[in-house]
Amino acid sequence: MADVITHTGIVGHVTTNLVQVRIAQTSACGGCSVRAHCNASESKEQLIEVVTSEWMRYSSGDVVRVQGSVGMGMQAVLWAFGVPFCILVAVLIVAMQLMASEILSAGIALCSLVPYYLALYLKRDLFRKRFSFTIEKLTNNH
């Protein structure tokens, strides 16, 4: 099970096919291989959306376990930080070759990330399907 990231959390909100789970940072984050790049390790509480056809089994306040693969976490880090870094550096190098102004080149390089992050935002449903979590109820509150 070393290739699985597991968090225990509390169901916050349930809608059709979607369960929102609030997870709190735990000491287990200290041993995780992607902790330096994970948003869950940067804040006290993180909201995870789990797409599930069994959404009716869950209600607000239920204690659940949410699992995702380490590979999925690494791929998310690549899309969120690796690709934009490569775009930034490539555009900066090209802009520096074409222009004399370093400040203008840096501004163009930073602006080049706007379309990338806009595209990620517009494709969020695709990423939601690709980066899916599993959910398991730990206690029965009802």
C-alpha atoms as one frame of an Amber mdcrd trajectory, in Angstrom:
protein
   0.000   0.000   0.000   3.014   2.289  -0.301   1.652   3.631  -3.590  -1.527
   5.003  -1.974  -2.070   8.365  -0.285  -4.707   8.083   2.452  -6.415  10.838
   4.422  -9.178  10.665   6.996 -11.724  13.444   6.786 -15.237  14.619   7.460
 -17.924  14.922   4.813 -18.842  18.566   4.408 -21.328  18.694   1.567 -22.994
  16.086  -0.638 -24.487  16.736  -4.080 -25.443  14.419  -6.918 -22.393  12.207
  -7.688 -20.074  14.436  -5.621 -18.950  14.253  -1.989 -16.854  17.081  -0.563
 -14.527  15.951   2.210 -12.627  18.205   4.616  -9.291  16.711   5.594  -6.952
  17.999   8.253  -3.199  17.862   7.966  -1.810  15.027  10.051   1.625  13.841
  11.065   1.327  11.213   8.321   1.988  14.022   5.836   5.550  14.121   7.147
   6.305  10.695   5.677   4.580  11.241   2.334   6.830  11.366  -0.716   4.941
  14.299  -2.298   4.443  16.371   0.867   6.605  19.248  -0.397   4.328  19.720
  -3.394   0.961  18.848  -1.900  -1.526  21.578  -1.044  -2.789  19.460   1.844
   0.581  19.836   3.594   0.478  23.657   3.281  -2.767  24.277   5.115  -4.546
  23.080   8.198  -7.619  21.996   6.262  -8.097  20.914   2.643 -11.263  20.302
   0.645 -11.281  17.235  -1.621 -14.076  16.522  -4.070 -14.763  12.835  -4.608
 -16.882  11.819  -7.584 -18.886   8.714  -6.670 -22.057   6.990  -7.799 -22.673
   6.013  -4.151 -23.064   9.620  -2.999 -26.396   8.809  -1.318 -24.577   6.727
   1.332 -22.876   9.841   2.706 -24.168  12.781   4.685 -22.609  15.835   6.254
 -20.534  14.931   9.315 -19.688  11.345   8.300 -16.097  10.306   8.992 -14.525
   8.875   5.840 -11.225   7.690   4.416 -10.176   9.203   1.071  -7.517   7.469
  -1.026  -5.597   8.395  -4.145  -2.499   7.003  -5.794   0.969   8.512  -5.373
   1.307   8.444  -9.173  -1.808  10.570  -9.439  -0.284  13.028  -6.963   2.948
  13.210  -8.928   1.032  13.788 -12.160  -0.930  16.609 -10.504   2.354  18.212
  -9.387   3.657  17.954 -12.953   0.564  19.684 -14.400   0.460  22.345 -11.680
   4.164  23.196 -11.436   6.380  21.302 -13.920   4.682  22.247 -17.193   4.224
  25.926 -16.241   7.883  26.144 -15.215   8.965  24.786 -18.609   6.655  27.238
 -20.400   7.974  30.120 -18.304  11.632  29.297 -18.972  11.108  28.651 -22.706
   9.209  31.908 -23.248  11.764  33.827 -21.183  14.657  32.475 -23.257  12.928
  33.299 -26.555  11.875  36.757 -25.350  15.404  37.516 -24.135  16.760  36.631
 -27.587  14.225  38.845 -29.372  14.200  41.856 -27.014  16.755  43.967 -25.251
  14.630  44.575 -22.157  14.915  41.999 -19.396  11.911  43.424 -17.555   9.702
  43.226 -20.651  10.916  39.665 -21.317  10.095  38.656 -17.753   6.637  40.247
 -18.037   5.926  38.405 -21.288   7.109  35.132 -19.728   4.787  35.613 -16.742
   1.864  36.561 -18.997   2.445  33.391 -21.019   1.192  31.398 -18.032  -2.252
  33.035 -18.111  -3.479  30.999 -21.131  -2.045  27.809 -19.613  -3.812  28.190
 -16.272  -6.987  29.341 -18.057  -6.870  26.135 -20.130  -6.414  24.072 -16.953
  -9.406  25.817 -15.419 -11.565  25.213 -18.488 -10.563  21.526 -18.525 -11.190
  21.032 -14.789 -13.925  18.457 -15.419 -11.465  16.351 -17.441  -8.926  16.567
 -14.633 -11.606  15.756 -12.048 -12.221  12.475 -13.880  -8.516  11.791 -14.366
  -7.539  12.527 -10.765 -10.200  10.537  -8.970 -10.245   9.533  -5.334 -11.966
   6.629  -3.651 -14.007   7.124  -0.513 -14.899   4.750   2.323 -17.154   5.445
   5.309 -15.432   4.769   8.636 -18.283   5.353  11.087 -22.045   5.256  10.856
 -23.472   8.455  12.336 -27.111   7.655  11.448
